[in-house]
């Protein structure tokens, strides 16, 4: 069960880091604030779980959550930016 939480937290932190970068580069200020909160929450879970005893499955979960998280952030960002990002005045 720890591996599932580790995977989810790592996925989330990298997902939010990817979205954060895209939001900052795109000038989406409010979305950047929201993703910053998500980064903090996900990091808190990682920092609470990882210092404890871990095994190979936990390590694999930690190492796979990031690559899948960044891919997901790149895939969903266009939709997030259209739906919640800054609106043009033109």
C-alpha positions as CSV (number, residue, x, y, z in Angstrom):
1,X,0.0,0.0,0.0
2,X,2.9,2.3,0.7
3,X,4.1,1.9,-2.9
4,X,0.7,3.2,-4.2
5,X,0.9,6.3,-2.0
6,X,4.5,6.9,-3.0
7,X,3.6,6.5,-6.7
8,X,0.6,8.9,-6.3
9,X,2.6,11.5,-4.4
10,X,5.5,11.4,-6.9
11,X,3.2,11.5,-9.8
12,X,1.4,14.5,-8.3
13,X,4.5,16.5,-7.4
14,X,5.9,16.1,-10.9
15,X,2.6,16.7,-12.6
16,X,2.2,19.9,-10.6
17,X,5.8,20.9,-11.3
18,X,5.3,20.4,-15.0
19,X,2.0,22.4,-15.0
20,X,3.7,25.1,-12.8
21,X,6.5,25.5,-15.4
22,X,4.0,25.7,-18.3
23,X,1.8,28.1,-16.3
24,X,4.6,30.5,-15.4
25,X,5.9,30.4,-19.0
26,X,2.4,31.1,-20.3
27,X,1.7,33.9,-17.9
28,X,-1.1,32.1,-16.1
29,X,-0.7,33.6,-12.7
30,X,-3.6,32.2,-10.8
31,X,-3.0,28.7,-12.2
32,X,0.7,29.0,-11.1
33,X,-0.5,29.8,-7.6
34,X,-2.8,26.8,-7.6
35,X,-0.1,24.4,-8.8
36,X,2.3,25.8,-6.2
37,X,-0.2,24.6,-3.6
38,X,-0.4,21.2,-5.2
39,X,3.4,20.9,-5.2
40,X,3.5,21.6,-1.5
41,X,0.8,19.1,-0.6
42,X,2.4,16.3,-2.8
43,X,5.9,17.0,-1.4
44,X,4.5,16.8,2.1
45,X,3.3,13.3,1.5
46,X,6.6,12.2,-0.1
47,X,8.6,13.7,2.8
48,X,6.3,11.9,5.3
49,X,6.5,8.5,3.6
50,X,9.9,8.1,2.1
51,X,12.1,8.5,5.2
52,X,10.5,5.3,6.6
53,X,11.4,1.8,5.8
54,X,11.1,1.2,2.0
55,X,11.5,-1.8,-0.3
56,X,12.2,-2.3,-4.0
57,X,8.5,-1.8,-4.9
58,X,8.5,1.5,-3.1
59,X,11.6,2.6,-5.0
60,X,10.1,1.5,-8.3
61,X,6.9,3.5,-7.5
62,X,9.0,6.5,-6.7
63,X,11.0,6.3,-9.9
64,X,8.0,5.7,-12.2
65,X,5.6,8.3,-10.8
66,X,7.8,11.2,-12.0
67,X,8.1,10.3,-15.7
68,X,4.4,9.5,-16.0
69,X,3.5,12.7,-14.1
70,X,5.5,14.9,-16.4
71,X,4.0,13.2,-19.5
72,X,0.5,13.7,-18.0
73,X,1.2,17.4,-17.3
74,X,2.3,18.0,-20.9
75,X,-0.9,16.3,-22.2
76,X,-3.4,18.0,-19.9
77,X,-1.9,21.5,-19.8
78,X,-3.5,22.8,-23.1
79,X,-6.9,21.9,-21.8
80,X,-6.2,23.4,-18.3
81,X,-4.9,26.6,-19.9
82,X,-7.9,26.9,-22.2
83,X,-10.4,26.2,-19.4
84,X,-8.9,28.1,-16.4
85,X,-6.0,30.2,-17.8
86,X,-5.8,33.9,-18.6
87,X,-8.4,35.2,-21.1
88,X,-7.3,37.3,-24.0
89,X,-8.9,40.7,-24.6
90,X,-9.1,40.4,-28.2
